[in-house]
């Protein structure tokens, strides 16, 4: 069940990242680089058109997703370490006086 939820959330996250890259990051990069539109980048070899702009967009998508997953795993590891570092509660046992009273009672028998 957890895996199914993860897959659904991952698919939704991929759609969000796709939008983020296509509609926000690529235009900003295009403006900085002099108005380049990555979606329109292509090379013609004979009659074939190689759209390498889509490859650039896919690489940016990958980098964004990889960064988010890295940050998620890093924060989960920090939480796990903090959980492990927390001291276990001390076991409540008899006090020193109670032990001495038990010894005294055993000696008096």
N, C-alpha and C positions, 0 to 999 in steps of 0.2 A: 504494500500500500504506500509506504514512504517513497519507494522508487517511482511509482506512478505519479505521485504529487510532484516529485522533483522533475520528472520529464515534462509535465504540463507547465510548471513554472519556468523551466528552461526554455521551452518553445516560446512562451510569452516574452521572456527576457530577450531572446534572440530577435523577436520582432521589434522590441523597443530599441535594441542596439542598432538594428538595421535602419530604423528611422533616424536615430541619433546621428549615425554616420552619414547617411545619404542626405539628410536635410539640414544638419547643423555643422558637423565637423568638416565634411568635404567642401561646402561653400566657404567656410572660414579659411581653410587651407588654400582654396582656389583664389580667394581675395589676396592672401598674403603672397602667393606665388604669381600674381599678375593676371588673375582672371581665368585660370585654367579650370575647365569643367572635366572632372575625372570620368564621368559617365560618357562623355563624348570622345575620349581619347581612343584612337584606333590606328592601326597600321594596315595598309593595303598590300597584300601579296597576290599579285595577279588579280583575279576577281574576288578573292576571299578577303574578308575584313576581320582582322584580329583586334578585338576590343580589350586591350590591356588595361583600360581604365577600370573595368569591372574587377580585374585582379587586384588593382590597387585598393579599391573599395573593400574587397573581401579581406585583404591583409589588414586594413584598418579595423574592420569588424572583429577580426580575430584578436588583434592587440587589445581592443577595448574589453572584449569578453575575457581574455586571459588575465588582464589586470584586475577586473572585478572578482574573478574566481580566486586569484592570488590573495587579494585583500580579504575575501571571505574565509579562506582556509587559514590565513594568518590570524585572523581574529578568533576563529574557533580554537586554534592551537593555544592562543593566549588564555582563553577561557578555561581550556582543559588543564593547562599548567597551574592556573590560579586555583582550580578545584583540587588538584593533587597537592598543592603546597599548603592548603588549609589543614591545620592540625586536627587530628581526630579527637573527639571529646574524650576526656579522661574517664576511665571506668570508675564508677563510684563503688569503692570497696569499704571495708570496715576501717574505722579510724584507729590510730595507734592505741588510744585508751581502750577501745573495744577489744582489740587483740590482747592487750595486757590483762583485761578482765577475764577473757576466756582462758588464758594461761593460768591465771590465779585460781579460777574455778576448777580447772583440770588438776592442778596440784593439790587442792584441798580434798579431792575425792579419794 
